[in-house]
Amino acid sequence: MIDHAVALDARIERMVADYVLHNRAAGLLKTMLDNTGVGLSPVIDHLTIRTFDIDRGAEPFVALGYSYDETIEYDDWYAKVYRKAGYPALFVDQAYNDERGKTSIIPGWVKKFGDQIFHHIAVRVEDIEKAVERLKRNGVVFAGNIVGNRGDHLRQIFSAPETVDGQPFSVLELAERHRGYLGFLPPQADSLMRSTAPR
């Protein structure tokens, strides 16, 4: 009989290790956290996968105990959020399969990189300005500005994308949360998505 918790831990650990290997900002942050003895896993807020089919993309996680929580809709893409107690939220996104999805950057990304890797990992921070300043001091560049105002339930920023063959690949997200808020804010997520679109 499969121990789902062991299998899920192994899947996330494997995918995070691959993500960190290919994202300089995340690698730097992991090294800094490892040096303090904290490590990256305790501070992961959520994990994000891009796909052509959300339900299929989420299947490996659902099979290991994640369950559907909510759908969030945008102009040219949408996402489903999956949760499992004790684990980071899983945010799975795709372009609409009709005319609305034609302007989305997601299909091009999935064609290039597939849907079995994380597009980004969000790390929860206490003070997003301080985290941005310290990472910038170590050479990390950010895409756009912090989304959300001081005191808001959720504030976020993406690092500038790592590139592969000239294409935007992965980003690191910093997320500052307040008052126990665990959700996602549609305008913010869309703003973050657009901050990393190819120019």
N, C-alpha and C positions, 0 to 999 in steps of 0.2 A: 504494500500500500504506500502511495506517495505521501510524504509529509509536505503539504502545500506551503507551510511557512518556510521550510528549508529550501524548497524549490524556488519560491518567490524571492527569498533573500539572495539566492545564487543568481537568479535572472537579473535582478536589479543591480547587484554588485558587478556582474559581468558587463552590463550595459553602461553603468557609470564609469567603470574603468576604461572602456573604449571611448566614451565621451571625453573624459579627462585627458586621455592620450592625444586627442585631436582638437582640444580647445585650450589655448594658452592661458586665457584668463582663469578658467576653472583649474587648470594645473597649478598656476601660481597660488590661487586661493587654497587649494588642497594642501600644498606644501606648507603654507603659512599656518593652516589649521592643524596639520599633522605636527608641526613644530611646537604647538601649544598643548598637544596631547588630546585635542578635541576631535580631529578628523572631520571629514566632509559629511558623512552620513547623518549625524545628529542635526545638522543645520539645513538639510534639503527640505524645501517647502513644497515643491511639486516638480513633476517630471512631465515633459511634453514630447509627444510623437506626432508627426505629420503623416498623413496617409491618403489613399484614394477612397478608402472605405473604413469609416470609424469603427463600426461593429467588428469587422474582421481584424483591424489593427489592435483593438482592445482584447481580443479573444485570449491571448496567452496570459494576460493579467486577470481576466475574469475567471479563467480556469483555475487560477491560483488564489481566488478569494476576493478580488476586487468586485465591486458592484456599481451599477449606474447610479449617478446622483442627480445630474441636471444637464440640460442642453443650453448653450449660449449661442445666440445668433448675431451675425454681423452682415454687412452689405454683400460681400462676395465669398464668405466662408462661415463655417460654424464649428462648434466644438462640443464634445460631450465630456463631462467630468465624471471620473470613477473614483471611488474611495474604498479603503480598507482600514479599519482601526489599527493604529500603530504604524502606518506607512504613509509616505507622502502621497498627496493627491496625484492622480494621473489625468492629464489634460490631453485629449486626442482631438486633432483638428483636421478638417478637409475642406476643399472648395465645394460649393454647391454643384450638383451634377446637371444643372441647367444653365440658361443664359447668365444668371447672376454670377456664376463661378468663373466666367471667362476672364475676368480681370484679376483673379486671385493669383498670388505668387506660389501658393502651395503645390499645385500640380507639377510645375517645373522643378521645384525642389525635390519632390518625391521621385520624379523620373530620374533625376541626377543621383540621389543619395539613397533611395529606398525608404521603407517604412519600418525597419527593424532596428533603428537607432534613435537616440534622443536628439531632437532638434535643439532643445535647451533643457537645462536644469535650473530651477530657481532656488536660490539660497536665501534663507531668512536672515535678516540683519536687524540689529537694534536701532542703528542710526545710519540711514542710507547715505546722507551727505558725507559722514565720516568714512564709511566703507568705500564710496566712490573716490574720495580724496586719497585714501591710502592705496587703493589699487592703481589710481592714476600715477601716483608717486613711483609705482613699480612698472610703469609702462603700459598699463591697460587703457585702451581707448573705448569710450562709450558712444553708442549711437543715440543721438538726441539728448534730451534732458530727462530728469526725473518726472514721471507721470504721477500726478496726485499732489495735493497740497499738504503742508505740515498739519498733522492732526487728523488727516483722513484715515479711514479704516485700512486702506491699502495704498502703498506707494511703491512704484516699480521703475526699473531701468534695465535696458539690455546693453551688454557690451557690444562694441562693433563686431560684426560677424567675422569669424575665421573664414578664410576663403580656400576653396579647392578648385583648381583649374580656372581661376578667375570668378568663380560663382560663390555667393554667400552661403556658408555652410552652417556652423553652429554658433550660438551665442550663450553667454552666461547671463542669467537674470538675477538681480538683487531685488528682494521683496521685503518691505518693512510693513508689519501688520500691527494693528492696535485693537483693543477692546474685544479680543477673542475672535475677530472676524477671520473666517477661513475660506470665504467665497472668492469669486472673481468678478471684476467690474467690466462689463462689455466695452465701454468707450476706451478704457485703459488698455485692454488687451489688443484692440484694433489699432490703437496709436502705437503700441510697441511693435506690432506686426509690420506696420508701415515704416517704422524707423529703420528697419533692416532690409527693406526692399532694394533690389538692384537699382542703381542710379544711372 
